[in-house]
Amino acid sequence: MMKFELIEDWRSSLKLLSVKMGALWAAVIAYLVADPTPLFTAWAALPPEIQALFPWWVRAIAAFGGVAGTIWLARVTKQPVVDAPKVGE
């Protein structure tokens, strides 16, 4: 199991694009929580079989920014280096 460890320069993480994208996603979710009409309209358009696949707690986690938190956590956590072949080799 991988040990949880922050990246060296985690305090400057607000400058990282992935963190900005996470913040943008959190803003979208905050808007949908403040004015859920578009969300309810899209939800009502789904067939009942699809709606049944998502229990209430999954919708609650998504509404409160679980995705944005995951993006941030994935970005500031050390990850193993993967050697990828360079383009043109």
Secondary structure, 3 states (H helix, E strand, C coil): CCCCCECCCHHHHHHCHHHHHHHHHHHHHHHHHHCCHHHHHHHHHCCHHHHCCCCHHHHHHHHCCHHHHHHHHHHHECCCCCCCCCCCC
